[in-house]
Amino acid sequence: MKKTFVIILTLIGIVTFGQENKLDRIENEVNLINSDSTLIESKFEVTNDSSIYIVIAIWHIKNKIYKIEKNSTLNYGEIKSTLYLSDGVPIKIIETESENYFLPDSLVQIKGYDVDIMENYKGISYIYNWKKNKRELIQTGQPTGNSDISIEWSKYIEILRKSIKLISE
């Protein structure tokens, strides 16, 4: 009985430690990408609708992409998607949704404008296996839309395809 208990605790520890190692490995890669001064940043305006203003920023060397930021400004606020890639495959995705809100008069005088942005949703995906949709999803807040914006894999595939097309042109 004692041996079984020790074996079970050991297995739980290995699984937990292995999960932490994956997160640490992904965070280390993200930190390397963010601190790499050799990456070229290219920005593209990709507006296809008069009510949506979209800017895609791509950090790359030649045709190899390391980071993509898609910022969509909508009539109610903005949605920002940040993808970190390793060997062309996303390893971490950060999705934030912010709403516009009107400032009280005292803050308007200090800040100089009457509308500010407040983050109401953040989803972070640590991706272990892109092809099999294996990841750890950490969410705070609620998105404005009907569906969970951080789960729509097809959205990220489209951002990746669009970015590849933009830097290859």
C-alpha positions in Angstrom: 0.0 0.0 0.0 2.8 2.4 0.9 4.6 1.6 -2.4 1.5 2.3 -4.4 1.0 5.6 -2.7 4.6 6.6 -3.3 4.3 5.6 -7.0 1.1 7.6 -7.5 2.6 10.7 -5.9 5.8 10.3 -8.0 3.7 10.1 -11.2 1.6 13.1 -10.3 4.8 15.1 -9.6 6.3 14.1 -12.9 3.2 15.1 -14.9 3.0 18.4 -13.0 6.7 19.2 -13.4 6.5 18.2 -17.1 3.7 20.7 -17.7 5.7 23.4 -16.0 8.7 22.6 -18.2 6.6 23.1 -21.3 5.3 26.5 -20.1 8.8 27.6 -19.2 10.2 26.5 -22.5 7.5 28.4 -24.4 8.0 31.5 -22.2 11.8 31.4 -22.8 11.2 31.2 -26.6 8.8 34.2 -26.4 11.3 36.2 -24.3 14.0 35.5 -26.9 11.7 36.7 -29.7 10.8 39.9 -27.9 14.4 40.7 -27.1 15.8 39.8 -30.6 16.9 43.2 -32.1 17.7 41.6 -35.5 14.1 41.0 -36.3 12.6 43.3 -38.9 9.2 44.8 -38.1 6.8 45.4 -41.0 3.4 47.0 -40.6 0.5 46.6 -43.0 -2.9 48.3 -43.0 -5.5 45.6 -44.0 -8.8 47.3 -43.9 -11.6 45.5 -45.8 -14.6 47.2 -44.2 -15.3 50.8 -43.4 -16.3 50.1 -39.8 -13.1 48.0 -39.0 -9.6 49.3 -39.1 -7.0 46.5 -39.1 -3.2 46.8 -38.7 -0.9 43.7 -38.9 2.6 44.0 -37.6 5.0 41.2 -38.4 8.5 40.6 -36.9 10.5 38.5 -39.3 13.9 37.8 -40.9 13.4 37.4 -44.7 10.4 35.1 -45.0 10.7 33.5 -41.5 8.1 34.9 -39.2 8.6 35.0 -35.4 5.8 37.2 -34.2 2.5 38.6 -35.5 0.3 41.3 -34.0 -3.1 41.9 -35.5 -4.9 44.9 -34.1 -8.5 45.4 -35.1 -10.2 48.7 -34.2 -13.9 48.3 -34.0 -16.8 50.7 -33.3 -17.0 49.5 -29.7 -13.2 49.0 -28.9 -10.4 46.8 -30.2 -9.4 43.2 -30.5 -5.6 42.4 -30.4 -4.2 39.0 -31.4 -0.5 38.3 -30.8 1.0 35.1 -32.2 4.5 33.9 -31.3 5.9 31.3 -33.7 8.7 28.7 -33.6 9.6 27.2 -36.9 6.5 28.6 -38.5 4.2 27.1 -36.0 2.4 29.1 -33.2 3.6 28.4 -29.7 1.8 31.1 -27.8 -1.2 33.2 -28.6 -2.5 36.2 -26.6 -5.9 37.5 -27.4 -7.3 40.6 -25.8 -10.5 42.4 -26.2 -11.0 46.0 -25.0 -14.0 48.2 -24.9 -14.2 52.0 -25.3 -15.5 53.9 -22.3 -16.1 57.5 -21.7 -13.9 59.3 -19.1 -15.4 61.5 -16.4 -14.6 65.3 -16.9 -11.7 65.4 -14.4 -9.8 62.6 -16.2 -10.7 64.2 -19.6 -8.8 67.3 -18.5 -5.8 65.3 -17.3 -5.5 62.9 -20.3 -6.7 65.3 -23.0 -9.3 63.0 -24.6 -12.7 61.8 -23.6 -12.6 58.1 -24.6 -10.2 55.5 -23.1 -9.9 51.7 -23.5 -10.5 49.1 -20.8 -9.5 45.5 -21.3 -12.4 43.2 -20.5 -11.0 39.9 -21.8 -7.7 38.2 -22.1 -7.0 34.7 -23.4 -3.5 33.2 -23.4 -2.9 29.9 -25.2 0.3 27.9 -24.6 0.4 25.6 -27.6 2.1 22.2 -27.1 1.0 20.6 -30.4 -0.6 22.9 -33.1 -1.7 20.1 -35.4 -3.6 18.3 -32.6 -4.9 21.4 -31.0 -3.2 20.6 -27.7 -2.7 23.7 -25.5 -3.3 25.2 -22.1 -5.7 28.1 -22.2 -5.8 30.7 -19.5 -8.7 33.2 -19.6 -9.7 36.3 -17.6 -12.9 38.2 -18.2 -15.6 37.6 -20.8 -15.4 38.5 -24.5 -18.1 40.7 -25.9 -19.0 38.4 -28.8 -21.2 35.3 -28.6 -18.3 32.8 -29.0 -15.1 32.5 -27.2 -12.7 34.4 -29.5 -9.6 32.6 -28.3 -10.8 29.1 -29.3 -11.4 29.9 -33.0 -8.3 28.1 -34.5 -9.4 29.0 -38.1 -9.0 32.7 -37.2 -5.3 32.2 -36.3 -4.7 30.1 -39.4 -6.1 33.0 -41.5 -3.8 35.5 -39.7 -0.8 33.3 -40.3 -1.7 32.8 -44.0 -2.3 36.6 -44.5 1.0 37.4 -42.8 3.0 35.0 -45.0 1.3 36.5 -48.1 2.1 40.1 -46.9 5.8 39.6 -46.3 6.3 37.5 -49.5 4.9 40.3 -51.7 
